[in-house]
Amino acid sequence: MKIVGVTSCIAGLAHTPMAAKALEKAAVQLGYEIKVEQQGAMGQVNKLTEEDIAAANFVLIASDQTVKDMERFGDKKVVRVKIGHAVSQAEAVLTKAVEAVKAQS
């Protein structure tokens, strides 16, 4: 399972990178490939490429605000979660997101 994601919190200083790291660590533990873009105070860090998005099974958005450049995801399945859940329950977030995407397929 290949996943691309975007994390973004209101301040963009703490929860944005914390959520990205938590999701990356959980993905490794679950055997998934993930690339997470951070949209925060430093701009877009680890920006997703067209190739990243094309290869992904779905897009995971961990944010409580509007995410930039959503149009680039086109008709990809998008799963949205609160950023706090991604920080504290990353493994459960990924597990439920994968189950939801598989159920829709």
Beta strands, then each sheet from edge to edge (+ up, - down):
strand 1: 2-8
strand 2: 33-40
strand 3: 43-45
strand 4: 58-63
strand 5: 78-81
sheet 1: 3+ 2- 1- 4- 5-
end
